[in-house]
Amino acid sequence: SGRAAITRRKVASASDASQSEQTRQAKINTAKVSLQEARSLLIEARASVESLEAARKKANADVKEAEKHRRETEERFEQARVAAKDAARSARSIAADAEGAAKAVEVAKHSVERAAKELEKLFGQ
């Protein structure tokens, strides 16, 4: 009976050891799978970072190009604004000159009419 108890304990101990080893192997296998999944996720994350970095660089280049076009457009607008202002000033000056010339024509016309009347009077005498 004592020997049987010892044998039962040895069998139970061996069974416990076998159970422990199976549990350990199961944990190792689970850890290996987790490690492989983590490596796969790391590879995907690195690829995503590279893709996003390329997109960021392109976006920055696009911003730089858009800013350049904006500055060029603003410069052209400023040049056009100045040209329009100069053209308006020139048009006002020409209009003033034309008005002055029209008045001079009227004055000259009246002078011609008076001179013609004066000449007629002289011939008529």
Secondary structure, 3 states (H helix, E strand, C coil): CHHHHHHHHHHHHHHHHHHHHHHHHHHHHHHHHHHHHHHHHHHHHHHHHHHHHHHHHHHHHHHHHHHHHHHHHHHHHHHHHHHHHHHHHHHHHHHHHHHHHHHHHHHHHHHHHHHHHHHHHHHHC
